[in-house]
Amino acid sequence: MQALDHNHYLTLREAAEVLEADGSGDKVLRLTDGSILKLFRRKRLLTSAAWYPYAKRFADNCTRLKQRQIPCPSIRQVYRISSIQRDAVHYDPLPGQTLRQLLDDGLRGDALRAQLGTFIAILHERGIYFRSAHLGNIVLTPEGQLGLIDIADLKVFSRPLRKALRLRNFKHMLRYKQDREWLLDNHGGVFIEHYAAAQSTCSISELNTELHKN
């Protein structure tokens, strides 16, 4: 991580657009060149972030995803900004629209559900466990590929995910009502069929059972 003094931080964020903030301050800034500065604070003294900061996790996860040919943001630098007690990751965002932004596109709904099913299977086959999996964190790029954003909460294993982790990941994808309704259109058949076809670990009946749990 690179130390960033306060004056250089102020210069970097000058005229930036605040995309996300909370009571403790800015969280995500869009800088004037279109790049993103994502800020992380340590919420507790005793936390894993003390030895492995979230900004560094975000950057490392980008590297791991690119090694596995999964589209994701491109890292410029990781900073420690002691003057505001924050760590930060500076990156170029993955271009495109999130699937949540495309929910009302009825003309390609089934095509997107099919593509998403295959994509999630590819993630699992490549050992990627994305705990923040939801339609707001999956992007359709201008090239027609699916990719991941907001990836600090992600683990990468050296082998395909075991069945229990795969099924648990589906629970994460169904946390939001609008995501669930979209994914389970026509009982989730399109999504399930294409996920099942791209892997051999989970059966269609197991996927159906997990997706339709209350």
Residue frames relative to the residue before (quaternion, step in Angstrom):
aa qw qx qy qz dx dy dz
M 1.0000 0.0000 0.0000 0.0000 0.00 0.00 0.00
Q 0.3210 -0.7498 0.5528 0.1705 3.54 -1.05 0.80
A 0.4231 -0.6868 0.5305 0.2604 3.57 -0.94 0.92
L 0.0963 -0.7807 0.6167 0.0315 3.56 -0.97 0.92
D 0.2920 -0.7765 0.5272 0.1838 3.59 -0.47 1.14
H 0.7074 -0.5166 0.2826 0.3910 3.54 -1.24 0.51
N 0.6506 0.5198 -0.3316 0.4433 3.60 0.91 -0.81
H 0.6707 0.4766 -0.3040 0.4802 3.58 0.95 -0.81
Y 0.6020 0.5436 -0.3535 0.4659 3.58 1.11 -0.62
L 0.6620 0.5027 -0.3033 0.4659 3.58 0.91 -0.91
T 0.6378 0.5160 -0.3249 0.4705 3.57 1.03 -0.75
L 0.6528 0.5313 -0.3083 0.4433 3.57 0.97 -0.91
R 0.7732 0.3686 -0.1855 0.4815 3.59 0.89 -0.92
E 0.3704 0.7495 -0.4824 0.2614 3.61 1.23 0.08
A 0.8453 0.0656 -0.1077 0.5192 3.57 -0.85 1.09
A 0.3669 0.7373 -0.4941 0.2787 3.60 1.19 0.41
E 0.4038 -0.6749 0.5624 0.2555 3.54 -1.27 0.52
V 0.3313 -0.7365 0.5549 0.2000 3.56 -0.80 1.00
L 0.1911 -0.8051 0.5562 0.0769 3.56 -0.55 1.19
E 0.7966 -0.0010 0.0302 0.6037 3.56 1.12 -0.66
A 0.0975 0.7774 -0.6145 0.0926 3.56 -1.01 0.86
D 0.1265 -0.7606 0.6250 0.1221 3.55 -1.32 0.23
G 0.7782 -0.3619 0.2318 0.4580 3.57 -1.24 -0.19
S 0.6740 0.4883 -0.2878 0.4737 3.56 1.25 -0.36
G 0.7279 -0.4083 0.2407 0.4955 3.59 1.26 -0.06
D 0.7666 -0.3477 0.2755 0.4642 3.51 -1.35 -0.28
K 0.1794 -0.7817 0.5886 0.1016 3.55 -1.15 0.70
V 0.7960 0.0256 0.0076 0.6047 3.59 0.98 -0.84
L 0.0657 -0.7989 0.5979 -0.0077 3.57 -0.83 1.07
R 0.2275 -0.7134 0.6377 0.1806 3.55 -1.13 0.70
L 0.2997 -0.7818 0.5253 0.1517 3.54 -0.55 1.20
T 0.7076 -0.5076 0.2919 0.3955 3.55 -1.25 0.41
D 0.6854 0.4599 -0.2963 0.4805 3.62 1.16 -0.41
G 0.6208 -0.5767 0.3284 0.4173 3.57 1.31 0.20
S 0.5440 0.6005 -0.4100 0.4188 3.59 1.24 -0.13
I 0.4082 -0.7129 0.5300 0.2104 3.56 -1.32 0.34
L 0.1179 -0.7365 0.6602 0.0886 3.53 -1.17 0.74
K 0.0895 -0.8005 0.5926 -0.0017 3.54 -0.51 1.25
L 0.1972 -0.8160 0.5409 0.0510 3.55 -0.66 1.20
F 0.1177 -0.7861 0.6058 0.0345 3.55 -1.03 0.88
R 0.1130 -0.7708 0.6208 0.0877 3.56 -1.02 0.76
R 0.4639 -0.6524 0.5218 0.2948 3.54 -1.21 0.58
K 0.2896 -0.8108 0.4882 0.1430 3.58 -0.39 1.24
R 0.7858 0.1407 -0.0737 0.5977 3.60 1.16 -0.58
L 0.5763 -0.5994 0.4254 0.3574 3.54 -1.17 0.59
L 0.7602 0.2878 -0.1575 0.5607 3.56 0.94 -0.94
T 0.3562 0.7034 -0.5278 0.3161 3.55 -0.12 1.31
S 0.6145 -0.5635 0.4005 0.3802 3.56 -1.18 0.51
A 0.5592 0.6125 -0.3853 0.4047 3.59 1.21 -0.45
A 0.5420 0.6207 -0.4062 0.3950 3.61 1.22 -0.36
W 0.7833 0.2881 -0.1629 0.5262 3.60 1.01 -0.77
Y 0.7729 0.1508 -0.1181 0.6049 3.60 1.22 -0.32
P 0.2139 -0.8334 0.4946 0.1227 3.60 0.27 1.25
Y 0.5978 -0.5984 0.4033 0.3492 3.55 -1.12 0.73
A 0.6014 0.5555 -0.3687 0.4402 3.60 1.05 -0.63
K 0.6671 0.4801 -0.2971 0.4860 3.57 1.00 -0.82
R 0.6100 0.5410 -0.3525 0.4593 3.60 1.03 -0.70
F 0.6300 0.5392 -0.3299 0.4511 3.56 0.96 -0.93
A 0.6925 0.4784 -0.2828 0.4600 3.58 0.83 -1.00
D 0.6595 0.5043 -0.3137 0.4608 3.59 0.92 -0.86
N 0.6424 0.5216 -0.3268 0.4565 3.58 1.01 -0.77
C 0.5983 0.5446 -0.3602 0.4645 3.59 1.07 -0.65
T 0.6473 0.5177 -0.3151 0.4624 3.57 0.95 -0.88
R 0.6755 0.4978 -0.2945 0.4573 3.57 0.89 -0.94
L 0.6551 0.5046 -0.3210 0.4617 3.60 0.96 -0.80
K 0.6549 0.5046 -0.3206 0.4623 3.58 0.92 -0.84
Q 0.6154 0.5390 -0.3483 0.4577 3.59 1.06 -0.67
R 0.7291 0.3825 -0.2153 0.5251 3.56 1.17 -0.61
Q 0.4934 -0.7140 0.3830 0.3163 3.56 1.31 0.43
I 0.4248 0.6482 -0.5027 0.3830 3.56 0.98 0.94
P 0.4326 -0.7064 0.4852 0.2800 3.65 -0.63 1.03
C 0.1457 0.7675 -0.6057 0.1513 3.57 -0.99 0.91
P 0.6960 -0.4460 0.3210 0.4622 3.63 -1.20 0.07
S 0.3593 -0.7082 0.5664 0.2205 3.56 -1.31 0.39
I 0.3517 -0.7795 0.4884 0.1735 3.56 -0.57 1.19
R 0.2436 -0.7431 0.6054 0.1483 3.53 -1.10 0.81
Q 0.7806 -0.1997 0.1817 0.5637 3.58 0.82 -1.01
V 0.2447 -0.7204 0.6255 0.1731 3.53 -1.31 0.43
Y 0.1302 -0.8340 0.5361 0.0090 3.55 -0.73 1.11
R 0.1835 -0.6846 0.6796 0.1890 3.48 -1.41 0.34
I 0.0965 -0.8008 0.5911 0.0057 3.57 -0.62 1.21
S 0.2127 -0.8396 0.4881 0.1076 3.55 0.19 1.32
S 0.6178 0.5905 -0.3553 0.3786 3.61 1.02 -0.73
I 0.7695 0.2605 -0.1654 0.5591 3.61 1.13 -0.52
Q 0.4284 -0.7357 0.4301 0.3005 3.56 1.34 0.26
R 0.5150 0.6032 -0.4273 0.4340 3.51 0.86 1.06
D 0.2360 -0.6620 0.6772 0.2181 3.47 -1.44 0.34
A 0.0934 -0.8122 0.5752 0.0260 3.57 -1.11 0.58
V 0.1741 -0.7369 0.6394 0.1332 3.51 -1.23 0.55
H 0.1948 -0.7748 0.5975 0.0686 3.55 -0.87 1.07
Y 0.1417 0.8215 -0.5308 0.1528 3.57 -0.53 1.13
D 0.4444 -0.6180 0.5687 0.3117 3.50 -1.39 0.27
P 0.4184 -0.7395 0.4612 0.2558 3.60 -0.63 1.06
L 0.5258 -0.5872 0.5038 0.3535 3.53 -1.28 0.41
P 0.3651 -0.7578 0.4896 0.2297 3.62 -0.55 1.07
G 0.5411 0.6144 -0.4668 0.3344 3.55 -1.18 0.62
Q 0.4953 -0.6218 0.5111 0.3269 3.53 -1.32 -0.31
T 0.4775 -0.6425 0.5050 0.3228 3.56 -1.07 0.67
L 0.6049 -0.5561 0.4154 0.3902 3.56 -1.18 0.49
R 0.5998 0.5589 -0.3699 0.4370 3.58 1.07 -0.56
Q 0.6348 0.5170 -0.3230 0.4748 3.59 1.10 -0.63
L 0.7213 0.4352 -0.2298 0.4873 3.57 1.22 -0.50
L 0.3467 0.7834 -0.4705 0.2115 3.60 1.24 0.10
D 0.7233 0.4476 -0.2532 0.4609 3.57 1.02 -0.74
D 0.5054 0.6342 -0.4299 0.3970 3.60 1.27 0.09
G 0.1617 -0.8497 0.4975 0.0653 3.55 0.28 1.28
L 0.5942 0.6092 -0.3637 0.3788 3.57 1.14 -0.58
R 0.8040 0.2044 -0.1189 0.5456 3.59 1.07 -0.58
G 0.2366 0.8136 -0.5025 0.1720 3.57 1.19 0.48
D 0.7153 0.4372 -0.2720 0.4725 3.59 0.73 -1.01
A 0.6160 0.5405 -0.3526 0.4517 3.58 1.05 -0.68
L 0.6661 0.4875 -0.2985 0.4792 3.58 1.01 -0.80
R 0.6313 0.5201 -0.3368 0.4664 3.59 1.00 -0.76
A 0.6424 0.5128 -0.3189 0.4719 3.58 1.01 -0.80
Q 0.6663 0.4993 -0.3005 0.4653 3.57 0.91 -0.93
L 0.6495 0.5175 -0.3169 0.4582 3.57 1.01 -0.80
G 0.6281 0.5373 -0.3401 0.4485 3.59 0.95 -0.80
T 0.6659 0.4842 -0.2938 0.4855 3.57 0.94 -0.89
F 0.6522 0.5343 -0.3111 0.4386 3.58 0.96 -0.88
I 0.6639 0.4885 -0.3122 0.4724 3.59 0.88 -0.89
A 0.6276 0.5240 -0.3366 0.4671 3.58 1.03 -0.73
I 0.6353 0.5220 -0.3271 0.4656 3.60 0.99 -0.81
L 0.6191 0.5327 -0.3440 0.4633 3.60 0.97 -0.83
H 0.6987 0.4803 -0.2759 0.4528 3.55 0.80 -1.02
E 0.6514 0.5117 -0.3161 0.4625 3.57 1.00 -0.77
R 0.7133 0.4174 -0.2442 0.5072 3.58 1.15 -0.62
G 0.6014 -0.6353 0.3303 0.3544 3.56 1.25 0.42
I 0.5037 0.6649 -0.4099 0.3689 3.59 1.22 0.36
Y 0.0789 -0.7819 0.6183 -0.0092 3.53 -0.71 1.20
F 0.0666 -0.8254 0.5597 -0.0326 3.57 -0.21 1.35
R 0.2430 -0.8218 0.4992 0.1279 3.54 -0.05 1.32
S 0.6973 0.4373 -0.2706 0.4994 3.59 1.16 -0.53
A 0.2596 0.7941 -0.5109 0.2025 3.57 1.14 0.59
H 0.3429 0.6705 -0.6141 0.2359 3.54 -0.73 1.16
L 0.6901 -0.5321 0.2980 0.3895 3.57 -1.20 0.41
G 0.6124 0.5421 -0.3552 0.4527 3.60 1.23 -0.23
N 0.7169 0.4153 -0.2425 0.5047 3.60 1.26 -0.24
I 0.6424 0.4510 -0.3295 0.5247 3.58 1.28 0.27
V 0.1716 -0.8247 0.5385 0.0206 3.55 -0.66 1.21
L 0.2621 -0.6994 0.6398 0.1809 3.53 -1.18 0.75
T 0.2839 -0.7968 0.5141 0.1423 3.56 -0.45 1.22
P 0.6673 -0.4930 0.3613 0.4255 3.61 -1.23 0.26
E 0.6539 0.5036 -0.3086 0.4729 3.59 1.21 -0.48
G 0.5511 -0.6430 0.3794 0.3727 3.58 1.29 0.02
Q 0.5295 0.6022 -0.4274 0.4175 3.59 1.21 0.38
L 0.3743 -0.6764 0.5739 0.2702 3.54 -1.28 0.34
G 0.0080 0.7976 -0.6022 0.0348 3.55 -1.07 0.81
L 0.4718 -0.6934 0.4910 0.2358 3.55 -1.33 0.23
I 0.0708 -0.7593 0.6448 0.0517 3.54 -1.22 0.67
D 0.7927 0.2838 -0.2274 0.4893 3.57 -1.34 0.19
I 0.2507 0.8544 -0.4035 0.2106 3.52 0.94 1.03
A 0.2948 0.7657 -0.5288 0.2172 3.63 1.08 0.48
D 0.7381 0.3833 -0.2071 0.5151 3.58 1.07 -0.78
L 0.4340 0.6722 -0.4532 0.3930 3.55 0.53 1.25
K 0.1228 -0.7709 0.6196 0.0818 3.56 -1.13 0.70
V 0.1577 -0.7727 0.6090 0.0847 3.53 -1.10 0.74
F 0.1767 -0.7934 0.5796 0.0578 3.54 -0.74 1.14
S 0.5771 -0.6252 0.4166 0.3203 3.55 -1.23 0.48
R 0.7625 0.2391 -0.1493 0.5824 3.58 1.29 -0.16
P 0.6883 -0.4577 0.3305 0.4555 3.63 -1.18 0.24
L 0.5802 -0.6050 0.4202 0.3476 3.55 -1.13 0.69
R 0.4612 -0.6426 0.5303 0.3050 3.53 -1.14 0.68
K 0.7174 -0.4940 0.2903 0.3963 3.54 -1.27 0.53
A 0.6542 0.5387 -0.3328 0.4135 3.61 0.85 -0.91
L 0.6678 0.4883 -0.3043 0.4721 3.59 0.97 -0.80
R 0.6163 0.5447 -0.3481 0.4498 3.58 1.01 -0.73
L 0.6969 0.4663 -0.2797 0.4676 3.57 0.82 -0.99
R 0.6226 0.5282 -0.3430 0.4645 3.59 1.07 -0.68
N 0.6275 0.5504 -0.3336 0.4382 3.57 1.06 -0.74
F 0.6047 0.5497 -0.3544 0.4545 3.58 1.11 -0.63
K 0.5999 0.5553 -0.3603 0.4493 3.60 1.05 -0.67
H 0.6347 0.5298 -0.3302 0.4555 3.56 0.99 -0.81
M 0.6782 0.5118 -0.2963 0.4362 3.57 0.96 -0.81
L 0.7220 0.4419 -0.2392 0.4757 3.58 1.19 -0.46
R 0.3745 0.7679 -0.4610 0.2399 3.59 1.25 0.20
Y 0.7534 0.3673 -0.1952 0.5094 3.58 1.05 -0.75
K 0.5718 -0.6575 0.3787 0.3120 3.55 -0.81 1.10
Q 0.7031 0.4630 -0.2914 0.4542 3.59 0.81 -0.95
D 0.6142 0.5272 -0.3491 0.4722 3.59 1.09 -0.63
R 0.6577 0.5272 -0.3046 0.4436 3.56 0.91 -0.97
E 0.6680 0.5032 -0.3087 0.4531 3.58 0.86 -0.93
W 0.6696 0.4953 -0.3028 0.4633 3.57 0.98 -0.82
L 0.6817 0.4965 -0.2953 0.4490 3.58 0.86 -0.94
L 0.7556 0.3948 -0.2010 0.4825 3.56 1.00 -0.87
D 0.2713 0.7507 -0.5460 0.2546 3.59 1.16 0.46
N 0.8155 0.0541 -0.1067 0.5663 3.58 -0.87 1.00
H 0.6688 -0.5461 0.2727 0.4244 3.55 1.00 1.01
G 0.6171 -0.5919 0.3390 0.3924 3.57 1.20 0.48
G 0.3211 0.8101 -0.4570 0.1783 3.55 1.29 0.14
V 0.6748 0.5039 -0.3112 0.4403 3.59 0.85 -0.92
F 0.6677 0.4971 -0.2979 0.4672 3.57 0.86 -1.00
I 0.6871 0.4937 -0.2899 0.4473 3.59 0.79 -1.02
E 0.6481 0.5389 -0.3219 0.4312 3.58 0.89 -0.95
H 0.7306 0.4293 -0.2557 0.4653 3.58 0.83 -0.94
Y 0.5841 0.5310 -0.3806 0.4816 3.59 1.12 -0.50
A 0.6819 0.5056 -0.2959 0.4380 3.57 0.79 -1.03
A 0.6663 0.5237 -0.3082 0.4322 3.59 0.97 -0.81
A 0.7183 0.4509 -0.2486 0.4679 3.60 1.14 -0.56
Q 0.7592 0.2317 -0.1690 0.5842 3.60 1.26 0.17
S 0.2982 -0.7709 0.5381 0.1648 3.57 -1.25 0.23
T 0.4860 0.6917 -0.4146 0.3368 3.60 1.23 0.32
C 0.7881 0.2437 -0.1095 0.5546 3.58 0.90 -0.97
S 0.3801 -0.7107 0.5434 0.2350 3.56 -1.00 0.81
I 0.6440 -0.5184 0.3888 0.4066 3.55 -1.23 0.38
S 0.6386 0.5271 -0.3362 0.4487 3.60 0.98 -0.75
E 0.6429 0.5104 -0.3219 0.4717 3.61 1.01 -0.78
L 0.6535 0.5082 -0.3110 0.4668 3.57 0.97 -0.84
N 0.6424 0.5240 -0.3182 0.4599 3.55 0.97 -0.85
T 0.6522 0.5190 -0.3135 0.4549 3.56 0.91 -0.89
E 0.6912 0.4815 -0.2859 0.4567 3.61 0.88 -0.93
L 0.6921 0.4928 -0.2858 0.4434 3.57 0.91 -0.89
H 0.7610 0.3826 -0.2064 0.4815 3.58 1.06 -0.65
K 0.3605 0.7032 -0.5196 0.3248 3.55 1.18 0.45
N 0.5058 -0.6397 0.4803 0.3228 3.58 -1.09 0.62
